[in-house]
Amino acid sequence: ALDGQVDYSMLTPSISVETQSSDPASILNLYRAFGKARKDYLALSEGDLGYCPETSGNSSVSAWFRTAGGQKVLVVHNFSGGSVNINFTSSSLENLIVSNGSVTVNGSKLTLGSYSSAVFLQ
């Protein structure tokens, strides 16, 4: 806890809602995009979790499926400070719902930049 203390050096105009609303890459707009995806896709908000075997050999990447109401999504996160490549042989990378950071799809190969995330409709 901060015990009532505020770090006033953080209170700059760059963290205002007005400033962040106009910046497509802001944290505020990132949270809005992921929140909208969660609202629009039942699988993201209420889905059962399922194992994704394609990332089992990479400790920097976490991926899973969520399934609900006839929807299935693939959620992939890169928790490392470097880019990672993952081949998805049994999952579709065609329908990107929402992402942050650097996300590149080339056929069945997904490249995630450092600390990037992507959600795909299956």
Secondary structure, DSSP 8 states (H G I E B T S, - for coil): --TT---GGG--GGGSHHHHHT-TTSHHHHHHHHHHHHHH-HHHHH-EEEE-GGGTT-TTEEEEEEEETTEEEEEEEE-SSS-EEEE-SSS--SEEEEEES-EEEETTEEEE-TT-EEEEE-
